[in-house]
Amino acid sequence: MNAIINGEPRQLAPDTTVADVVRSLTRAESGVAVAVNDEVVPKTDWARTVVSPDDRVDVLTAVQGG
Amino acid sequence: MSLPPLVEPADELTIDEVQRYSRHLIIPDVGMDGQKRLKNAKVLVVGAGGLGSPTLMYLAAAGVGTLGIIDFDVVDESNLQRQVIHGQSDIGKPKAESARETIEEINPFVKVVLHKERLDSSNALEIFADYDLILDGTDNFATRYLVNDAAVLLNKPYVWGSIFRFDGQVSVFWNEYGPNYRDLYPEPPPPGMVPSCAEGGVLGVLCATIGSVMANEAIKLITGIGDPLVGRLLIYDALEMTWRTVKIRKDPNAEPITELIDYEAFCGTIPEEAQEAARGSTITAKELKEKMDRGEDFFLVDVREKNEYEIVNIPGAVLIPKGEFLTGEAFAKLPQDKQIILHCKSGGRSAEALAAVKKAGFSDAVHVGGGILSWIETVDPSLPKY
């Protein structure tokens, strides 16, 4: 299955969840937000949100500067 | 989603005010009604720094009647690359006072209220209570979570913006009508994981880009026009020159916010492991110099990034960035038969690297408290600070 992860096409195993995608990209699970098709998935839903074919998944990092 | 105006209109505008704000008054959506709402508005800006500078200046020019400024810091030369509310002659002056002087020059009709204390859990609710709207442009996660939770508890809206290098994010958090910051980022990143602007840098003009969006959203909320960024995160990339929005929903399973907490502990300024490692294994910059002068044989490692090393470095220091210690790559580069001395800019990153080095068996390793900044202050003031 193909999906777009942070703008790059990637091959994912079936039933890959948002939580799996986050784990593959960063060792920190806090301070990170995930948007699937431009909608943020609440963290409490990561583990049960399955990525569908052609989904656009964006992992955003909190920044603190001001 | 359009929202009702946040502020009731003032009774009237004076003749001088009508002249001053004429370019607003002839916009049908703003008009006399909108300008009177701005006049009646009380807006608190947290941090008179990179984002606080443009937001304060434009909100003052726009005719926001009362501007509160909370900042305990003083103006430093390294602020002037982006904090345009301060100038050369303000160096050393409290930022809140310097900002007030600029605002008075821009628009004498604005009442400025200064809060020169550090915002914390003991004073946030009391300070926020006097304002209609809060703008958060602080530079650390602890204050950001504090601002969020206080705004939620008081049911006040706040405009949030954050910046790093070439990237900016903006949103409006208003628990009554949409999500709050914790629905987006329930917890901060692990301490040390995401660098601050002081560690990672920021393109100065990014402050204007993001700050002007924040001021824009503040004006919309006050006057009740347009579609504010409630429930949306605006993401800006200055290199690609793209703006994107993503929707944010309230997380129905989120822990409710019921009180203010200890935000320093929540965000953990320096990882506990690093604090532990640094205890009893910290030397001063002067002690490092004495070791050099005695001709002691040690291996000095600079754990900053390459571009920081190029700005200024301690003679004899070998550059191995902190990241290599966290991945373990660094250890092969360290001699086994010499004492390892680590330093960074101000002591935070070297403490983290020290924890990793000790874990890898270099038990007599130490780090330099206060980093190269302390070296410059106490050993070689001829070097440039950054």
Contacts between the chains, C-beta under 8 A, distances in Angstrom:
chain1	res1	chain2	res2	distance
A	28	B	189	5.4
A	28	B	190	5.2
A	28	B	193	5.2
A	30	B	185	7.9
A	30	B	186	7.4
A	30	B	187	4.0
A	30	B	188	6.4
A	30	B	189	5.7
A	30	B	190	6.4
A	31	B	141	7.8
A	31	B	185	6.0
A	31	B	187	6.7
A	31	B	188	5.2
A	31	B	189	2.5
A	31	B	190	7.2
A	31	B	193	6.7
A	31	B	194	6.1
A	32	B	185	7.5
A	32	B	189	7.2
A	33	B	184	5.2
A	33	B	185	5.7
A	33	B	233	7.8
A	35	B	246	4.2
A	35	B	247	7.9
A	38	B	244	7.4
A	38	B	245	7.3
A	38	B	246	4.8
A	38	B	247	6.5
A	39	B	246	6.4
A	39	B	247	4.5
A	39	B	249	7.3
A	40	B	183	7.7
A	40	B	184	6.2
A	40	B	233	7.0
A	40	B	246	5.7
A	40	B	247	6.5
A	40	B	248	4.6
A	40	B	249	6.6
A	42	B	183	6.5
A	42	B	249	6.5
A	42	B	251	3.5
A	42	B	252	7.7
A	42	B	253	6.9
A	42	B	254	7.1
A	43	B	186	5.1
A	43	B	251	7.0
A	44	B	251	5.9
A	44	B	253	4.0
A	44	B	254	7.0
A	45	B	251	7.8
A	45	B	253	7.8
A	58	B	246	7.2
A	60	B	169	7.7
A	60	B	233	7.7
A	60	B	235	7.1
A	60	B	246	7.7
A	61	B	189	7.1
A	61	B	194	6.3
A	62	B	141	7.2
A	62	B	162	7.5
A	62	B	185	4.5
A	62	B	188	6.6
A	62	B	189	5.9
A	62	B	194	6.5
A	63	B	162	4.8
A	63	B	163	6.7
A	63	B	164	3.9
A	63	B	167	6.5
A	63	B	169	6.5
A	63	B	194	6.4
A	64	B	138	8.0
A	64	B	139	6.4
A	64	B	140	5.4
A	64	B	141	4.8
A	64	B	144	6.5
A	64	B	162	6.1
A	64	B	164	7.6
A	64	B	188	7.9
A	64	B	194	6.4
A	64	B	196	5.8
A	65	B	50	7.1
A	65	B	139	5.7
A	65	B	162	5.9
A	65	B	163	4.7
A	65	B	164	4.7
A	65	B	196	6.0
A	65	B	197	3.6
A	65	B	200	7.7
A	65	B	202	5.5
A	66	B	47	5.5
A	66	B	49	5.8
A	66	B	50	5.7
A	66	B	51	4.5
A	66	B	52	7.3
A	66	B	136	7.4
A	66	B	137	4.0
A	66	B	138	5.0
A	66	B	139	4.7
A	66	B	161	6.9
A	66	B	162	6.0
A	66	B	163	6.5
A	66	B	197	7.6
